[in-house]
């Protein structure tokens, strides 16, 4: 079994995280690239992004990330030398929020 897709996923995660740090500056600490799922043909990749803060702050950060989508894609295009550079699709990862809610509920018991 080839390790190509996992290696490309790792590079995508690093490039996207670095681009977010550069583009969001002081807000970058509230953003985490939790994982990347690339298609086997490497034409598309889903980037899962976790956000910290209250819902209004998360919405503001998400809007900023969406606004910078082209710059993030360009950073990936410059880094990868593969035949196809995956088209990035961003999705919010609410796993951290879910874990915090479970922890809050367990503390009530």
N, C-alpha and C positions, 0 to 999 in steps of 0.2 A: 504494500500500500504506500502510495506517495505521500510525502510530507509537504508537498508544495502548497496546498491550500492552507494548512495551519501556519506555515512560515509567512505566507502573504498576509494572512489575518493578523499575525503579530506585527508585521511592518505597518499595516494599515492602522492598527491601534496606536502604535508609537507616533506615527505621522499626524494622526488626527489629534491626539493629546497634545503634542508639541504645537500644532497650529492653534488649538484652542487657547493654550497658555499665552501665545503671542498675540492673538486677536482679542481676547477678553481681558487681558492684563490683570487688573486687581480682582476681577470677578472669577478668574479661572480656578481659584481654590474651591469654589462651590460646584464645580463640574468634574465628573469622573467618566472616563470612557470605560465602561464595565466589560464589554466584550464586542467582538466582531464576528459576524457569520457571513462568510463569502460563499458564493455559488461555486459549484465544482468547475464551471467553465471560466470563473473569475471575471465575469462581465458585470456582476452586481455584488454589492456587499452591504449588509445591514450593520450599522454602527449603533450599539446600545449605549445611551448616555444617561447617567444618573445625576440628578440635580439636588442640591441642598437648599434649605431655606423654606420660608413660608410659601404658600401657593402663588401669591402675587410675584414674589421674587423668582420663583421657578419659571413662571410664565415669561417674565422679562428676560431671563437668561436664555430660555428656549427660543424666544423671538430673535435674540442677538445671534444665537448659533445658526438659526435658519437664514438670517440676513447674511451671514458670512459663509454660507454653504459653498459658494463658488470659489472663494479663497481657499477653503479647506480642500476642495476637490483639486484645485490647481497645485497645492502643496503635494498632494499624493501623485499627481501626474508628473511632477518634477522628480519625485523620489523613485518611482517604480520604472523599471526598464523592461517590463513584460510586454508581450504582444498586445494584450488587452489590459487596460487599467480599469479596475472595477468602478462602476458608477455607485457613488455612496448614497445610501438611504439612511436617514437618522430616525431612531425611535427612542422614546423615553423609557428608561428602566426604572420601574417603581419598586424594585426589590428592596431597596434601603428603607423606603417609607413603610413597606409591609413589615419588615423586620422590626422597625421602631415601634409600630403599632402592637405587634405580638409581645415585644418586651414590656411595653406599657401595660398591657392586659395581664401579663404574668406577674408584674409587681403588685397588681391589685389583689391577687389571690393570697 
